[in-house]
Amino acid sequence: MALRNIVTDGDPVLLKHCKPVEKFDSRLAELLDDMAETMYNADGLGLAAPQVGIIRRAVVIDVSQDKSGLIELVNPEITERSEQTQYGTEGCLSYPELYGYVTRPMTVKFRAYDRHGNLYEKEVSGLFARAVCHELDHLDGRVLPDNIEAPYDPKKDE
Ligand code: NI
């Protein structure tokens, strides 16, 4: 495993529409391993492949406190969004100075492939649902500045 550089705002790779992963091979496994290591090293809850300069539909997420909840989402798709929403703050490793309020569904159902090419389905709520929505937005070039509805200053607010 190796740390990869996280690209930050201003890098056009963040605005690309990512291509599906086609080969579930050792390169994909290496990418996912590196993304997880890079996410943990930066104290993030999630990381999408374009954030390390790879224009492919791959995401890692871990919203647990103790790094025990890693999941890998390859070619993910949200299949259901709850009508009930949540309004809360988001940040992004690619926009380290930026925080803001974003409305998201309270619960989402998604399907994705794991690194071996097995399709799975999962329903998640709360912070997990927020992370899924945030990371999947990255795969379509939609980033935090596009989503913020109201600013949040962690030093001043609350
Ligand atoms: Ni992000």
Backbone and ligand atoms as CSV (ligand in chain L), in Angstrom:
chain,resi,resn,atom,element,x,y,z
A,1,MET,N,N,0.848,-1.191,0.000
A,1,MET,CA,C,0.000,0.000,0.000
A,1,MET,C,C,0.882,1.238,0.000
A,2,ALA,N,N,0.324,2.278,-0.526
A,2,ALA,CA,C,1.088,3.531,-0.593
A,2,ALA,C,C,0.128,4.707,-0.497
A,3,LEU,N,N,0.640,5.753,0.086
A,3,LEU,CA,C,-0.151,6.982,0.113
A,3,LEU,C,C,-0.142,7.608,-1.262
A,4,ARG,N,N,-1.283,8.143,-1.652
A,4,ARG,CA,C,-1.335,8.901,-2.913
A,4,ARG,C,C,-1.594,10.361,-2.585
A,5,ASN,N,N,-1.221,11.218,-3.511
A,5,ASN,CA,C,-1.484,12.647,-3.325
A,5,ASN,C,C,-2.961,12.937,-3.516
A,6,ILE,N,N,-3.516,13.711,-2.606
A,6,ILE,CA,C,-4.903,14.156,-2.760
A,6,ILE,C,C,-4.893,15.450,-3.557
A,7,VAL,N,N,-5.606,15.446,-4.678
A,7,VAL,CA,C,-5.667,16.662,-5.483
A,7,VAL,C,C,-6.648,17.632,-4.818
A,8,THR,N,N,-6.350,18.890,-4.914
A,8,THR,CA,C,-7.174,19.891,-4.240
A,8,THR,C,C,-7.823,20.826,-5.248
A,9,ASP,N,N,-8.628,21.721,-4.704
A,9,ASP,CA,C,-9.454,22.598,-5.532
A,9,ASP,C,C,-8.623,23.331,-6.579
A,10,GLY,N,N,-9.227,23.458,-7.718
A,10,GLY,CA,C,-8.523,24.069,-8.829
A,10,GLY,C,C,-8.017,23.018,-9.801
A,11,ASP,N,N,-7.919,21.771,-9.351
A,11,ASP,CA,C,-7.464,20.724,-10.258
A,11,ASP,C,C,-8.655,20.238,-11.099
A,12,PRO,N,N,-8.548,20.344,-12.428
A,12,PRO,CA,C,-9.691,20.000,-13.292
A,12,PRO,C,C,-10.101,18.537,-13.205
A,13,VAL,N,N,-9.233,17.669,-12.691
A,13,VAL,CA,C,-9.598,16.249,-12.587
A,13,VAL,C,C,-10.809,16.070,-11.670
A,14,LEU,N,N,-10.997,17.011,-10.738
A,14,LEU,CA,C,-12.117,16.919,-9.802
A,14,LEU,C,C,-13.463,17.152,-10.481
A,15,LEU,N,N,-13.439,17.747,-11.658
A,15,LEU,CA,C,-14.686,18.124,-12.331
A,15,LEU,C,C,-15.056,17.161,-13.461
A,16,LYS,N,N,-14.295,16.092,-13.613
A,16,LYS,CA,C,-14.552,15.135,-14.696
A,16,LYS,C,C,-15.653,14.145,-14.323
A,17,HIS,N,N,-16.323,13.688,-15.365
A,17,HIS,CA,C,-17.271,12.590,-15.205
A,17,HIS,C,C,-16.464,11.295,-15.317
A,18,CYS,N,N,-16.451,10.495,-14.261
A,18,CYS,CA,C,-15.558,9.330,-14.223
A,18,CYS,C,C,-16.107,8.167,-15.025
A,19,LYS,N,N,-15.197,7.378,-15.571
A,19,LYS,CA,C,-15.553,6.203,-16.366
A,19,LYS,C,C,-15.734,4.994,-15.458
A,20,PRO,N,N,-16.595,4.061,-15.867
A,20,PRO,CA,C,-16.747,2.847,-15.055
A,20,PRO,C,C,-15.442,2.058,-14.985
A,21,VAL,N,N,-15.264,1.358,-13.873
A,21,VAL,CA,C,-14.187,0.371,-13.757
A,21,VAL,C,C,-14.577,-0.825,-14.609
A,22,GLU,N,N,-13.653,-1.289,-15.441
A,22,GLU,CA,C,-13.961,-2.424,-16.305
A,22,GLU,C,C,-13.227,-3.690,-15.909
A,23,LYS,N,N,-12.071,-3.521,-15.308
A,23,LYS,CA,C,-11.274,-4.708,-14.931
A,23,LYS,C,C,-11.140,-4.786,-13.426
A,24,PHE,N,N,-11.577,-5.922,-12.896
A,24,PHE,CA,C,-11.450,-6.160,-11.455
A,24,PHE,C,C,-10.155,-6.943,-11.224
A,25,ASP,N,N,-9.058,-6.234,-11.350
A,25,ASP,CA,C,-7.754,-6.891,-11.342
A,25,ASP,C,C,-6.894,-6.365,-10.188
A,26,SER,N,N,-5.629,-6.712,-10.215
A,26,SER,CA,C,-4.739,-6.321,-9.112
A,26,SER,C,C,-4.493,-4.814,-9.082
A,27,ARG,N,N,-4.626,-4.170,-10.223
A,27,ARG,CA,C,-4.466,-2.708,-10.228
A,27,ARG,C,C,-5.600,-2.025,-9.489
A,28,LEU,N,N,-6.809,-2.559,-9.659
A,28,LEU,CA,C,-7.951,-2.017,-8.923
A,28,LEU,C,C,-7.752,-2.244,-7.424
A,29,ALA,N,N,-7.320,-3.453,-7.056
A,29,ALA,CA,C,-7.096,-3.760,-5.637
A,29,ALA,C,C,-6.062,-2.800,-5.051
A,30,GLU,N,N,-5.023,-2.539,-5.804
A,30,GLU,CA,C,-3.980,-1.621,-5.343
A,30,GLU,C,C,-4.522,-0.206,-5.190
A,31,LEU,N,N,-5.328,0.212,-6.160
A,31,LEU,CA,C,-5.936,1.543,-6.077
A,31,LEU,C,C,-6.796,1.658,-4.818
A,32,LEU,N,N,-7.638,0.654,-4.579
A,32,LEU,CA,C,-8.540,0.705,-3.425
A,32,LEU,C,C,-7.748,0.668,-2.114
A,33,ASP,N,N,-6.708,-0.150,-2.063
A,33,ASP,CA,C,-5.843,-0.183,-0.867
A,33,ASP,C,C,-5.201,1.191,-0.629
A,34,ASP,N,N,-4.689,1.763,-1.690
A,34,ASP,CA,C,-4.030,3.071,-1.560
A,34,ASP,C,C,-5.029,4.155,-1.161
A,35,MET,N,N,-6.228,4.082,-1.728
A,35,MET,CA,C,-7.245,5.088,-1.385
A,35,MET,C,C,-7.619,4.992,0.091
A,36,ALA,N,N,-7.762,3.766,0.602
A,36,ALA,CA,C,-8.105,3.609,2.023
A,36,ALA,C,C,-6.980,4.166,2.894
A,37,GLU,N,N,-5.762,3.820,2.567
A,37,GLU,CA,C,-4.632,4.308,3.362
A,37,GLU,C,C,-4.563,5.836,3.323
A,38,THR,N,N,-4.789,6.388,2.151
A,38,THR,CA,C,-4.738,7.850,1.984
A,38,THR,C,C,-5.862,8.525,2.758
A,39,MET,N,N,-7.055,7.926,2.724
A,39,MET,CA,C,-8.203,8.465,3.473
A,39,MET,C,C,-7.921,8.449,4.974
A,40,TYR,N,N,-7.451,7.312,5.499
A,40,TYR,CA,C,-7.184,7.213,6.943
A,40,TYR,C,C,-6.079,8.185,7.352
A,41,ASN,N,N,-5.069,8.277,6.522
A,41,ASN,CA,C,-3.943,9.159,6.834
A,41,ASN,C,C,-4.373,10.625,6.920
A,42,ALA,N,N,-5.408,10.979,6.144
A,42,ALA,CA,C,-5.887,12.360,6.123
A,42,ALA,C,C,-7.072,12.562,7.067
A,43,ASP,N,N,-7.424,11.520,7.849
A,43,ASP,CA,C,-8.549,11.609,8.775
A,43,ASP,C,C,-9.860,11.884,8.068
A,44,GLY,N,N,-10.039,11.291,6.889
A,44,GLY,CA,C,-11.277,11.487,6.137
A,44,GLY,C,C,-12.249,10.348,6.376
A,45,LEU,N,N,-13.515,10.590,5.992
A,45,LEU,CA,C,-14.572,9.575,6.103
A,45,LEU,C,C,-14.805,8.879,4.771
A,46,GLY,N,N,-14.241,9.471,3.725
A,46,GLY,CA,C,-14.458,8.902,2.404
A,46,GLY,C,C,-13.493,9.512,1.409
A,47,LEU,N,N,-13.281,8.785,0.322
A,47,LEU,CA,C,-12.398,9.282,-0.728
A,47,LEU,C,C,-12.841,8.669,-2.050
A,48,ALA,N,N,-12.869,9.496,-3.087
A,48,ALA,CA,C,-13.250,9.026,-4.419
A,48,ALA,C,C,-12.010,9.048,-5.317
A,49,ALA,N,N,-11.971,8.112,-6.278
A,49,ALA,CA,C,-10.784,7.959,-7.128
A,49,ALA,C,C,-10.315,9.272,-7.789
A,50,PRO,N,N,-11.237,10.123,-8.281
A,50,PRO,CA,C,-10.732,11.358,-8.895
A,50,PRO,C,C,-9.935,12.229,-7.920
A,51,GLN,N,N,-10.157,12.045,-6.622
A,51,GLN,CA,C,-9.402,12.825,-5.629
A,51,GLN,C,C,-7.940,12.396,-5.543
A,52,VAL,N,N,-7.634,11.231,-6.109
A,52,VAL,CA,C,-6.226,10.851,-6.242
A,52,VAL,C,C,-5.827,10.813,-7.721
A,53,GLY,N,N,-6.604,11.514,-8.546
A,53,GLY,CA,C,-6.234,11.705,-9.937
A,53,GLY,C,C,-6.636,10.588,-10.882
A,54,ILE,N,N,-7.468,9.667,-10.417
A,54,ILE,CA,C,-7.895,8.526,-11.242
A,54,ILE,C,C,-9.360,8.725,-11.641
A,55,ILE,N,N,-9.621,8.811,-12.945
A,55,ILE,CA,C,-10.966,9.162,-13.410
A,55,ILE,C,C,-11.801,7.892,-13.608
A,56,ARG,N,N,-11.989,7.179,-12.513
A,56,ARG,CA,C,-12.748,5.927,-12.517
A,56,ARG,C,C,-13.739,5.924,-11.369
A,57,ARG,N,N,-14.798,5.100,-11.527
A,57,ARG,CA,C,-15.875,5.107,-10.539
A,57,ARG,C,C,-15.559,4.153,-9.387
A,58,ALA,N,N,-14.733,4.626,-8.483
A,58,ALA,CA,C,-14.339,3.845,-7.309
A,58,ALA,C,C,-14.278,4.771,-6.099
A,59,VAL,N,N,-14.771,4.250,-4.971
A,59,VAL,CA,C,-14.907,5.049,-3.749
A,59,VAL,C,C,-14.569,4.162,-2.549
A,60,VAL,N,N,-13.967,4.754,-1.535
A,60,VAL,CA,C,-13.859,4.090,-0.226
A,60,VAL,C,C,-14.535,4.977,0.812
A,61,ILE,N,N,-15.178,4.342,1.782
A,61,ILE,CA,C,-15.863,5.065,2.858
A,61,ILE,C,C,-15.630,4.311,4.162
A,62,ASP,N,N,-15.412,5.053,5.238
A,62,ASP,CA,C,-15.426,4.473,6.584
A,62,ASP,C,C,-15.899,5.556,7.550
A,63,VAL,N,N,-17.129,5.423,7.999
A,63,VAL,CA,C,-17.676,6.433,8.927
A,63,VAL,C,C,-17.575,5.960,10.383
A,64,SER,N,N,-16.899,4.828,10.608
A,64,SER,CA,C,-16.760,4.346,11.995
A,64,SER,C,C,-15.733,5.181,12.748
A,65,GLN,N,N,-15.750,5.070,14.063
A,65,GLN,CA,C,-14.790,5.806,14.894
A,65,GLN,C,C,-13.430,5.121,14.890
A,66,ASP,N,N,-13.439,3.799,14.726
A,66,ASP,CA,C,-12.211,3.025,14.972
A,66,ASP,C,C,-11.671,2.336,13.711
A,67,LYS,N,N,-11.993,2.877,12.564
A,67,LYS,CA,C,-11.466,2.357,11.294
A,67,LYS,C,C,-11.842,0.886,11.061
A,68,SER,N,N,-13.014,0.504,11.563
A,68,SER,CA,C,-13.434,-0.894,11.422
A,68,SER,C,C,-14.519,-1.044,10.353
A,69,GLY,N,N,-14.899,0.062,9.710
A,69,GLY,CA,C,-16.072,0.016,8.842
A,69,GLY,C,C,-15.799,0.296,7.385
A,70,LEU,N,N,-14.620,-0.084,6.924
A,70,LEU,CA,C,-14.259,0.236,5.535
A,70,LEU,C,C,-15.164,-0.484,4.538
A,71,ILE,N,N,-15.720,0.275,3.598
A,71,ILE,CA,C,-16.387,-0.368,2.473
A,71,ILE,C,C,-15.864,0.223,1.169
A,72,GLU,N,N,-15.876,-0.614,0.158
A,72,GLU,CA,C,-15.395,-0.233,-1.165
A,72,GLU,C,C,-16.577,-0.248,-2.121
A,73,LEU,N,N,-16.718,0.815,-2.887
A,73,LEU,CA,C,-17.830,0.922,-3.828
A,73,LEU,C,C,-17.261,1.120,-5.230
A,74,VAL,N,N,-17.429,0.121,-6.058
A,74,VAL,CA,C,-16.965,0.210,-7.437
A,74,VAL,C,C,-18.199,0.286,-8.335
A,75,ASN,N,N,-18.198,1.236,-9.250
A,75,ASN,CA,C,-19.346,1.487,-10.127
A,75,ASN,C,C,-20.653,1.603,-9.330
A,76,PRO,N,N,-20.657,2.377,-8.272
A,76,PRO,CA,C,-21.839,2.442,-7.410
A,76,PRO,C,C,-22.983,3.224,-8.049
A,77,GLU,N,N,-24.174,2.899,-7.575
A,77,GLU,CA,C,-25.384,3.554,-8.070
A,77,GLU,C,C,-26.375,3.656,-6.910
A,78,ILE,N,N,-26.899,4.828,-6.680
A,78,ILE,CA,C,-27.947,4.968,-5.669
A,78,ILE,C,C,-29.263,4.559,-6.308
A,79,THR,N,N,-29.973,3.638,-5.646
A,79,THR,CA,C,-31.211,3.116,-6.221
A,79,THR,C,C,-32.444,3.661,-5.514
A,80,GLU,N,N,-32.285,4.149,-4.294
A,80,GLU,CA,C,-33.417,4.734,-3.566
A,80,GLU,C,C,-32.928,5.817,-2.634
A,81,ARG,N,N,-33.702,6.911,-2.575
A,81,ARG,CA,C,-33.409,8.002,-1.645
A,81,ARG,C,C,-34.651,8.237,-0.805
A,82,SER,N,N,-34.494,8.337,0.502
A,82,SER,CA,C,-35.655,8.597,1.348
A,82,SER,C,C,-36.167,10.010,1.091
A,83,GLU,N,N,-37.467,10.175,1.295
A,83,GLU,CA,C,-38.023,11.531,1.203
A,83,GLU,C,C,-37.545,12.378,2.363
A,84,GLN,N,N,-37.391,11.727,3.508
A,84,GLN,CA,C,-36.892,12.436,4.679
A,84,GLN,C,C,-35.446,12.857,4.418
A,85,THR,N,N,-35.124,14.087,4.765
A,85,THR,CA,C,-33.780,14.599,4.505
A,85,THR,C,C,-33.056,14.914,5.808
A,86,GLN,N,N,-31.773,15.143,5.684
A,86,GLN,CA,C,-30.953,15.615,6.802
A,86,GLN,C,C,-30.209,16.858,6.330
A,87,TYR,N,N,-30.071,17.808,7.230
A,87,TYR,CA,C,-29.375,19.055,6.928
A,87,TYR,C,C,-28.185,19.117,7.872
A,88,GLY,N,N,-26.981,19.138,7.326
A,88,GLY,CA,C,-25.817,19.123,8.197
A,88,GLY,C,C,-24.578,19.579,7.458
A,89,THR,N,N,-23.456,19.583,8.168
A,89,THR,CA,C,-22.226,20.139,7.599
A,89,THR,C,C,-21.426,19.066,6.864
A,90,GLU,N,N,-20.738,19.533,5.840
A,90,GLU,CA,C,-19.821,18.671,5.102
A,90,GLU,C,C,-18.499,19.384,4.875
A,91,GLY,N,N,-17.459,18.579,4.823
A,91,GLY,CA,C,-16.157,19.049,4.376
A,91,GLY,C,C,-15.685,18.102,3.299
A,92,CYS,N,N,-14.490,18.352,2.766
A,92,CYS,CA,C,-13.963,17.501,1.701
A,92,CYS,C,C,-12.445,17.590,1.729
A,93,LEU,N,N,-11.788,16.441,1.613
A,93,LEU,CA,C,-10.320,16.451,1.647
A,93,LEU,C,C,-9.732,17.248,0.484
A,94,SER,N,N,-10.513,17.419,-0.581
A,94,SER,CA,C,-10.009,18.191,-1.722
A,94,SER,C,C,-10.273,19.693,-1.582
A,95,TYR,N,N,-11.047,20.067,-0.549
A,95,TYR,CA,C,-11.319,21.495,-0.281
A,95,TYR,C,C,-11.080,21.743,1.209
A,96,PRO,N,N,-9.815,21.658,1.621
A,96,PRO,CA,C,-9.517,21.599,3.058
A,96,PRO,C,C,-9.977,22.820,3.858
A,97,GLU,N,N,-10.176,23.931,3.219
A,97,GLU,CA,C,-10.575,25.133,3.959
A,97,GLU,C,C,-12.085,25.346,3.945
A,98,LEU,N,N,-12.809,24.518,3.223
A,98,LEU,CA,C,-14.216,24.794,2.955
A,98,LEU,C,C,-15.138,23.863,3.737
A,99,TYR,N,N,-16.112,24.468,4.424
A,99,TYR,CA,C,-17.145,23.700,5.111
A,99,TYR,C,C,-18.480,24.369,4.848
A,100,GLY,N,N,-19.541,23.570,4.790
A,100,GLY,CA,C,-20.835,24.194,4.602
A,100,GLY,C,C,-21.956,23.212,4.841
A,101,TYR,N,N,-23.159,23.756,4.890
A,101,TYR,CA,C,-24.353,22.941,5.110
A,101,TYR,C,C,-24.881,22.404,3.789
A,102,VAL,N,N,-25.204,21.117,3.796
A,102,VAL,CA,C,-25.734,20.455,2.600
A,102,VAL,C,C,-26.921,19.582,3.015
A,103,THR,N,N,-28.014,19.662,2.269
A,103,THR,CA,C,-29.161,18.781,2.490
A,103,THR,C,C,-28.942,17.465,1.751
A,104,ARG,N,N,-29.162,16.372,2.440
A,104,ARG,CA,C,-29.029,15.030,1.845
A,104,ARG,C,C,-30.214,14.181,2.283
A,105,PRO,N,N,-30.488,13.101,1.558
A,105,PRO,CA,C,-31.509,12.158,2.041
A,105,PRO,C,C,-31.050,11.549,3.371
A,106,MET,N,N,-31.999,11.258,4.248
A,106,MET,CA,C,-31.648,10.618,5.522
A,106,MET,C,C,-31.158,9.193,5.291
A,107,THR,N,N,-31.766,8.527,4.314
A,107,THR,CA,C,-31.426,7.127,4.026
A,107,THR,C,C,-31.265,6.948,2.517
A,108,VAL,N,N,-30.287,6.194,2.129
A,108,VAL,CA,C,-30.161,5.825,0.717
A,108,VAL,C,C,-29.910,4.328,0.604
A,109,LYS,N,N,-30.379,3.797,-0.500
A,109,LYS,CA,C,-30.064,2.413,-0.847
A,109,LYS,C,C,-29.143,2.498,-2.062
A,110,PHE,N,N,-28.088,1.704,-2.076
A,110,PHE,CA,C,-27.205,1.727,-3.245
A,110,PHE,C,C,-26.777,0.314,-3.592
A,111,ARG,N,N,-26.337,0.173,-4.833
A,111,ARG,CA,C,-25.670,-1.076,-5.191
A,111,ARG,C,C,-24.317,-0.730,-5.798
A,112,ALA,N,N,-23.373,-1.625,-5.582
A,112,ALA,CA,C,-22.004,-1.402,-6.038
A,112,ALA,C,C,-21.326,-2.756,-6.162
A,113,TYR,N,N,-20.178,-2.752,-6.795
A,113,TYR,CA,C,-19.352,-3.962,-6.859
A,113,TYR,C,C,-18.229,-3.855,-5.833
A,114,ASP,N,N,-17.818,-5.005,-5.312
A,114,ASP,CA,C,-16.618,-5.013,-4.495
A,114,ASP,C,C,-15.410,-5.209,-5.421
A,115,ARG,N,N,-14.224,-5.305,-4.836
A,115,ARG,CA,C,-13.007,-5.377,-5.654
A,115,ARG,C,C,-12.909,-6.654,-6.490
A,116,HIS,N,N,-13.713,-7.660,-6.102
A,116,HIS,CA,C,-13.680,-8.919,-6.852
A,116,HIS,C,C,-14.743,-8.974,-7.944
A,117,GLY,N,N,-15.524,-7.911,-8.053
A,117,GLY,CA,C,-16.558,-7.893,-9.077
A,117,GLY,C,C,-17.889,-8.453,-8.624
A,118,ASN,N,N,-18.047,-8.645,-7.302
A,118,ASN,CA,C,-19.337,-9.108,-6.772
A,118,ASN,C,C,-20.246,-7.917,-6.506
A,119,LEU,N,N,-21.463,-8.009,-7.040
A,119,LEU,CA,C,-22.433,-6.939,-6.824
A,119,LEU,C,C,-23.058,-7.094,-5.441
A,120,TYR,N,N,-23.170,-6.003,-4.707
A,120,TYR,CA,C,-23.860,-6.047,-3.425
A,120,TYR,C,C,-24.767,-4.841,-3.304
A,121,GLU,N,N,-25.701,-4.935,-2.353
A,121,GLU,CA,C,-26.649,-3.865,-2.122
A,121,GLU,C,C,-26.629,-3.513,-0.648
A,122,LYS,N,N,-26.844,-2.241,-0.326
A,122,LYS,CA,C,-26.782,-1.834,1.068
A,122,LYS,C,C,-27.695,-0.626,1.259
A,123,GLU,N,N,-28.295,-0.572,2.448
A,123,GLU,CA,C,-29.101,0.591,2.816
A,123,GLU,C,C,-28.438,1.249,4.017
A,124,VAL,N,N,-28.202,2.544,3.930
A,124,VAL,CA,C,-27.482,3.237,4.996
A,124,VAL,C,C,-28.192,4.547,5.323
A,125,SER,N,N,-27.962,5.031,6.552
A,125,SER,CA,C,-28.644,6.238,7.023
A,125,SER,C,C,-27.651,7.186,7.685
A,126,GLY,N,N,-28.151,8.401,7.925
A,126,GLY,CA,C,-27.383,9.364,8.692
A,126,GLY,C,C,-26.065,9.732,8.019
A,127,LEU,N,N,-25.002,9.737,8.817
A,127,LEU,CA,C,-23.688,10.137,8.303
A,127,LEU,C,C,-23.222,9.231,7.160
A,128,PHE,N,N,-23.549,7.951,7.267
A,128,PHE,CA,C,-23.153,6.994,6.221
A,128,PHE,C,C,-23.821,7.374,4.897
A,129,ALA,N,N,-25.118,7.708,4.965
A,129,ALA,CA,C,-25.841,8.110,3.754
A,129,ALA,C,C,-25.253,9.405,3.193
A,130,ARG,N,N,-24.921,10.318,4.074
A,130,ARG,CA,C,-24.318,11.579,3.641
A,130,ARG,C,C,-22.996,11.319,2.921
A,131,ALA,N,N,-22.181,10.423,3.477
A,131,ALA,CA,C,-20.880,10.115,2.870
A,131,ALA,C,C,-21.061,9.462,1.496
A,132,VAL,N,N,-22.026,8.557,1.379
A,132,VAL,CA,C,-22.286,7.906,0.086
A,132,VAL,C,C,-22.665,8.962,-0.955
A,133,CYS,N,N,-23.573,9.863,-0.588
A,133,CYS,CA,C,-24.002,10.905,-1.533
A,133,CYS,C,C,-22.832,11.809,-1.932
A,134,HIS,N,N,-22.040,12.201,-0.941
A,134,HIS,CA,C,-20.900,13.099,-1.201
A,134,HIS,C,C,-19.896,12.438,-2.148
A,135,GLU,N,N,-19.540,11.183,-1.850
A,135,GLU,CA,C,-18.515,10.507,-2.664
A,135,GLU,C,C,-19.033,10.189,-4.064
A,136,LEU,N,N,-20.307,9.807,-4.174
A,136,LEU,CA,C,-20.838,9.517,-5.507
A,136,LEU,C,C,-20.931,10.786,-6.351
A,137,ASP,N,N,-21.197,11.906,-5.709
A,137,ASP,CA,C,-21.161,13.176,-6.442
A,137,ASP,C,C,-19.794,13.401,-7.089
A,138,HIS,N,N,-18.726,13.032,-6.359
A,138,HIS,CA,C,-17.374,13.196,-6.910
A,138,HIS,C,C,-17.221,12.479,-8.249
A,139,LEU,N,N,-17.883,11.330,-8.392
A,139,LEU,CA,C,-17.711,10.529,-9.608
A,139,LEU,C,C,-18.343,11.205,-10.821
A,140,ASP,N,N,-19.233,12.148,-10.560
A,140,ASP,CA,C,-19.839,12.918,-11.648
A,140,ASP,C,C,-19.294,14.340,-11.705
A,141,GLY,N,N,-18.193,14.569,-11.043
A,141,GLY,CA,C,-17.563,15.884,-11.094
A,141,GLY,C,C,-18.300,16.945,-10.300
A,142,ARG,N,N,-19.171,16.479,-9.426
A,142,ARG,CA,C,-19.915,17.425,-8.594
A,142,ARG,C,C,-19.213,17.508,-7.234
A,143,VAL,N,N,-18.810,18.705,-6.861
A,143,VAL,CA,C,-17.944,18.855,-5.688
A,143,VAL,C,C,-18.561,19.796,-4.658
A,144,LEU,N,N,-17.928,19.837,-3.501
A,144,LEU,CA,C,-18.485,20.565,-2.359
A,144,LEU,C,C,-18.964,21.987,-2.684
A,145,PRO,N,N,-18.173,22.792,-3.417
A,145,PRO,CA,C,-18.657,24.150,-3.711
A,145,PRO,C,C,-19.983,24.166,-4.473
A,146,ASP,N,N,-20.268,23.103,-5.235
A,146,ASP,CA,C,-21.546,23.031,-5.958
A,146,ASP,C,C,-22.709,22.751,-5.016
A,147,ASN,N,N,-22.421,22.116,-3.897
A,147,ASN,CA,C,-23.476,21.584,-3.037
A,147,ASN,C,C,-23.797,22.443,-1.825
A,148,ILE,N,N,-22.891,23.302,-1.433
A,148,ILE,CA,C,-23.086,24.057,-0.186
A,148,ILE,C,C,-24.251,25.026,-0.311
A,149,GLU,N,N,-25.153,24.940,0.674
A,149,GLU,CA,C,-26.329,25.821,0.705
A,149,GLU,C,C,-26.105,27.005,1.634
A,150,ALA,N,N,-25.321,26.814,2.668
A,150,ALA,CA,C,-25.016,27.898,3.601
A,150,ALA,C,C,-23.628,27.642,4.173
A,151,PRO,N,N,-22.852,28.683,4.391
A,151,PRO,CA,C,-21.487,28.488,4.869
A,151,PRO,C,C,-21.445,28.046,6.330
A,152,TYR,N,N,-20.375,27.415,6.691
A,152,TYR,CA,C,-20.159,26.975,8.067
A,152,TYR,C,C,-18.691,27.223,8.378
A,153,ASP,N,N,-18.450,27.904,9.479
A,153,ASP,CA,C,-17.076,28.165,9.914
A,153,ASP,C,C,-16.842,27.401,11.201
A,154,PRO,N,N,-16.051,26.299,11.123
A,154,PRO,CA,C,-15.871,25.477,12.321
A,154,PRO,C,C,-15.235,26.260,13.472
A,155,LYS,N,N,-14.552,27.334,13.184
A,155,LYS,CA,C,-13.916,28.117,14.257
A,155,LYS,C,C,-14.924,29.041,14.950
A,156,LYS,N,N,-15.934,29.475,14.198
A,156,LYS,CA,C,-16.881,30.453,14.761
A,156,LYS,C,C,-18.202,29.824,15.192
A,157,ASP,N,N,-18.774,29.009,14.290
A,157,ASP,CA,C,-20.126,28.492,14.538
A,157,ASP,C,C,-20.106,27.437,15.650
A,158,GLU,N,N,-21.066,27.467,16.486
A,158,GLU,CA,C,-21.267,26.498,17.562
A,158,GLU,C,C,-20.021,26.346,18.418
L,1,NI,NI,NI,-15.092,15.150,-1.097
